[in-house]
Amino acid sequence: MQQKKFLLEEKEMPTSWYNILPDLPEPLPPVLHPGTGQPITPDDLAPLFPMELIMQEFHPERYIEIPEELQEIYRIWRPSPLYRAYQLEKALDTPAKIFYKYEDVSPAGSHKPNTAIAQAYYNKKAGVKRLTTETGAGQWGSALSMACMFFKMELKVYMVKVSYFQKPYRRLMMETWGATCVPSPSPDTKAGRDMLAQDPDSPGSLGLAISEAVEDAVGRDDTHYSLGSVLNHVLLHQTIIGQEAKKQFEMAGCYPDIVVGCVGGGSNFGGLAIPFVQDKINGSHKNTRIIAVEPESCPTLTKGPYAYDFGDVAMMTPLMKMFTLGHTFMPPPVHAGGLRYHGMAPLVSHLVKLGLVEPVAVPQMATFEAGITFARSEGFISAPETNHAIRAAMDEALKCRESGESKTILIGHSGHGHFDMAAYDAYLSGKLQDYAYPADKVKEALTHLPKV
Ligand SMILES: Cc1ncc(COP(=O)(O)O)c(C=O)c1O
């Protein structure tokens, strides 16, 4: 009998998050205060985040215990399954062994709740009554809506305007869980009003929606801001994914040669990959290849410089050293809304810089072709973001077909595509297109990088 899925018992769920900071061969460059240019202090971040989350940004210890109250909520959907993709292997006629870690089982349909519930929990504990956030395609906004429902907190979500109108069902999920969702740019903040005055038809961007959510939070005493990716504490909470996967590979009696995940801000990739990077650094599995996949039209890691930049358009966030296309860059409207971000997690950027992670960029059409192959073999319909990881993993499996090697490949299956059927419709009806790399726009945006 071929075992298709590797399931951990609830009692086998990891009870700590893995913090890679003390294991890094070189420390992360400091995050800088946008006003003074000096390294930020925990107090600088206090208007936005509760102290326990801020301390996780700088934490010196390797493991951080997951509070019992959070473990209880995780157990609603965790441990998530690890699948062996036998049908995909057959469809590709490859000797590679393909596995995928399936985060779609959360109530919101992706990996995002792993950090959403942790962020809501620490804010609630600090007495915060209301959160604000941004969302692109709506995955993050819906995850945080669910988290705020669990902890009885108010939430206002600034949703990138183009997605707000393209994806009404994600908005309705947020409203079902009790959150308020407005299209960004909105008239509710100065950042939004400025953009509307400049361009009333602006489709919005994640960078702008972040500016709105931060401005809203800074302006109210009862409110904090919550970010769904990029920051160290977000990637930390996601490491439960990779830690579970390692236990599941023990059950399967093997270890991946290649780990592949898609990158927008870097959180699902970081969460899956960082526990495997740990083994690369400590020498127990030095040769594992760890691949971060991004869209060719928003190629932060493969084409951007490694430089200090803002996380948002209105220059309200601290300066982070990261691969960036420039904080004013508006990525083309690819369907993988969660990958349309100008920057990248400083941790993922650092791992790329150290040569521990390899970046690749793939075009939109090829990702949907991969998503269709996956749906027609494994059955599951994947999010357009996830299709980027599937594409790169399939390319590796096809190389194995040529070479005859039987490599073990792990895909981070970050979410389902049930609310992305319009994108599949565009592909299936021949209307989907590739977007050329917008070299001129990036060149222009890079002229606005802050001088550090
Ligand atoms: C399903 C899915 N995968 C991946 C991403 C990319 O984000 P991150 O790089 O933070 O994992 C998103 C973001 O919205 C998403 O919804």
The ligand as a MOL file (V3000), in Angstrom:
LIG
                    3D

  0  0  0     0  0            999 V3000
M  V30 BEGIN CTAB
M  V30 COUNTS 16 16 0 0 0
M  V30 BEGIN ATOM
M  V30 1 C -1.9980 31.3940 -0.2720 0
M  V30 2 C -0.8790 32.3780 -0.1490 0
M  V30 3 N 0.3620 31.9850 -0.3630 0
M  V30 4 C 1.3970 32.8390 -0.2700 0
M  V30 5 C 1.2020 34.1740 0.0180 0
M  V30 6 C 2.3900 35.0830 0.0610 0
M  V30 7 O 2.6380 35.6530 1.2930 0
M  V30 8 P 3.8780 35.2130 2.1590 0
M  V30 9 O 5.0940 35.4010 1.2890 0
M  V30 10 O 3.8780 36.1130 3.3310 0
M  V30 11 O 3.6650 33.7840 2.5270 0
M  V30 12 C -0.0780 34.6460 0.2650 0
M  V30 13 C -0.3100 36.0640 0.6100 0
M  V30 14 O -1.3790 36.5700 0.6460 0
M  V30 15 C -1.1550 33.7210 0.1770 0
M  V30 16 O -2.4020 34.1330 0.3880 0
M  V30 END ATOM
M  V30 BEGIN BOND
M  V30 1 1 1 2
M  V30 2 1 2 3
M  V30 3 2 2 15
M  V30 4 2 3 4
M  V30 5 1 4 5
M  V30 6 1 5 6
M  V30 7 2 5 12
M  V30 8 1 6 7
M  V30 9 1 7 8
M  V30 10 2 8 9
M  V30 11 1 8 10
M  V30 12 1 8 11
M  V30 13 1 12 13
M  V30 14 1 12 15
M  V30 15 2 13 14
M  V30 16 1 15 16
M  V30 END BOND
M  V30 END CTAB
M  END
